[in-house]
Amino acid sequence: MIHLKIISAHHLPSINSKSNHLYVKAYLVNYDITASKSIGVTKKVKKISDPSWHEVILIPFVAAQFVRLEICDETSKGNVQIIGSAKIQ
């Protein structure tokens, strides 16, 4: 297993609602096809422009071209918007 530590994000775009919560989802990607199920999700933190998680996502040793991380914003009504992403090769 690979231990991927999700520490924080900086200067995220502002969103009008104050009741939003941010979290990170990790996916394995092969041949530009993202897996339909995430391999890990952080806890949700209140919406701020510089959130911190300090969590570890365990990545299994499997063939993958890269790991895609998505920063998601969930409203109090359950709507989810991807507000940022990163790729680890």
SETOR-489948 format. One record per residue: x, y, z of N, C-alpha, C in turn; residue in one letter. Coordinates in steps of 0.001 Angstrom, whole numbers, plus 500000, padded with zeros to 6 digits. Layout:
SETOR-489948
nu  nv  nw  cau  cav  caw  cu  cv  cw  resn
X  Y  Z  X  Y  Z  X  Y  Z  A
...
END
This chain:
SETOR-489948
nu  nv  nw  cau  cav  caw  cu  cv  cw  resn
500837  498809  500000  500000  500000  500000  500879  501250  500000  M
500407  502233  499293  501043  503545  499305  500213  504438  500227  I
500883  505167  501099  500214  506071  502025  500319  507489  501461  H
499209  508034  501011  499162  509378  500441  498558  510315  501470  L
499360  511266  501958  498862  512193  502973  498290  513438  502301  K
497025  513685  502556  496342  514886  502077  496460  515920  503190  I
497211  516970  502942  497466  517955  503993  496514  519136  503898  I
496568  519872  502781  495748  521085  502686  495619  521538  501245  S
494815  522574  501048  494671  523235  499748  494756  524738  500013  A
495173  525471  498997  495344  526911  499178  494657  527694  498068  H
494096  528828  498440  493499  529787  497507  492404  529175  496636  H
491512  528426  497265  490391  527856  496516  489415  528968  496135  L
488693  528774  495036  487729  529807  494637  486630  529956  495682  P
486165  531174  495861  485118  531396  496852  483761  531046  496257  S
482919  530490  497112  481566  530122  496716  480632  530819  497686  I
479511  531296  497198  478637  532180  497976  478103  531575  499268  N
477720  530321  499266  477087  529725  500443  478089  529510  501572  S
477671  529809  502804  478542  529603  503969  478362  528220  504576  K
477394  527455  504101  477121  526142  504691  477805  525008  503932  S
478761  525338  503069  479423  524319  502264  480487  523571  503058  N
480782  522361  502598  481818  521539  503199  482722  520994  502099  H
484026  520988  502357  485008  520539  501378  485581  519187  501764  L
485878  518372  500759  486544  517099  500980  487312  516729  499725  Y
488219  515754  499848  489034  515303  498725  488702  513843  498441  V
488529  513529  497146  488317  512153  496698  489494  511768  495811  K
489961  510524  495933  491074  510021  495124  490567  508904  494218  A
491034  508931  492967  490658  507931  491967  491905  507411  491268  Y
491891  506139  490871  492929  505596  490004  492513  505841  488555  L
493490  506158  487692  493202  506444  486285  494113  505584  485408  V
493521  504920  484437  494246  504120  483441  493744  504487  482053  N
494672  504755  481153  494338  505067  479763  493292  506181  479682  Y
493473  507196  480521  492583  508365  480587  491147  508021  480969  D
490943  506856  481577  489622  506473  482078  489696  506449  483596  I
488914  507313  484233  488882  507385  485687  487988  506284  486235  T
488463  505595  487259  487660  504550  487898  486351  505156  488397  A
485278  504377  488337  483976  504894  488752  483856  505005  490275  S
484674  504258  490994  484621  504293  492461  485923  504889  492993  K
485801  505799  493945  486998  506411  494527  487729  505401  495408  S
489037  505592  495552  489827  504708  496417  489979  505291  497812  I
489520  506531  497997  489591  507156  499310  488938  508524  499328  G
488438  508890  500497  487776  510179  500687  488185  510724  502052  V
488487  512032  502107  488807  512653  503394  487522  513020  504130  T
487662  513435  505363  486517  513965  506100  486149  515321  505496  K
484957  515787  505798  484492  517087  505310  484903  518178  506298  K
485373  519296  505747  485718  520452  506578  484903  521643  506101  V
484665  522591  507004  483887  523774  506639  484604  524573  505580  K
483814  525220  504730  484337  525970  503586  485175  527160  504021  K
486444  527094  503689  487363  528214  503824  488280  528173  502605  I
488974  529248  502308  489805  529259  501098  491084  528443  501245  S
491504  528127  502479  492711  527343  502727  492421  526190  503700  D
491654  525178  503271  491279  524088  504188  492449  523145  504491  P
492394  522509  505654  493393  521507  506059  492684  520215  506426  S
493258  519087  505998  492693  517781  506326  493649  516941  507166  W
494912  516867  506802  495912  516041  507488  495415  514600  507655  H
495047  513994  506529  494553  512619  506521  495350  511783  505528  E
495357  510479  505747  496064  509557  504863  495047  508732  504073  V
495266  508654  502761  494482  507779  501902  495404  506634  501487  I
494952  505412  501673  495746  504237  501309  495462  503859  499866  L
496519  503745  499085  496398  503402  497672  496967  502004  497476  I
496166  501076  496947  496662  499713  496739  497697  499666  495618  P
498593  498689  495678  499557  498475  494604  498845  497794  493443  F
498357  498594  492530  497713  498083  491314  498216  498912  490143  V
498069  498382  488956  498510  499115  487776  497610  500322  487548  A
498215  501483  487498  497486  502723  487215  498467  503723  486627  A
497993  504529  485699  498851  505554  485121  499078  506695  486105  Q
498015  507061  486820  498163  508112  487828  496988  508105  488791  F
497113  508902  489837  496053  509094  490821  495492  510488  490604  V
494184  510591  490507  493519  511889  490354  492867  512249  491679  R
493141  513466  492144  492521  513985  493356  491528  515067  492964  L
490346  515022  493530  489336  516046  493278  488946  516699  494590  E
488960  518022  494608  488468  518763  495771  487005  519058  495500  I
486152  518522  496344  484712  518633  496158  484107  519567  497192  C
483073  520275  496773  482345  521204  497628  480904  520713  497707  D
480459  520355  498902  479101  519850  499084  478275  520864  499850  E
477114  521223  499303  476230  522178  499967  475369  521467  501000  T
474671  522248  501792  473780  521680  502803  472630  520910  502159  S
472356  521166  500872  471291  520454  500158  471798  519183  499482  K
473093  518870  499639  473656  517647  499082  474202  517775  497673  G
474181  518974  497101  474752  519189  495775  476276  519192  495873  N
476948  518553  494906  478407  518459  494921  478968  519117  493661  V
480002  519943  493866  480683  520603  492757  482181  520366  492919  Q
482853  519983  491841  484313  519836  491873  484913  521232  491684  I
485704  521684  492666  486263  523034  492567  487772  523031  492330  I
488371  521849  492308  489794  521760  492042  490200  520316  491838  G
491347  520116  491195  491830  518752  491003  493353  518771  490863  S
493940  517593  491035  495379  517422  490897  495639  516027  490369  A
496799  515851  489739  497171  514557  489181  498538  514182  489737  K
498669  512949  490227  499936  512442  490749  500362  511285  489853  I
501534  511425  489188  502005  510359  488321  503135  509591  488956  Q
END
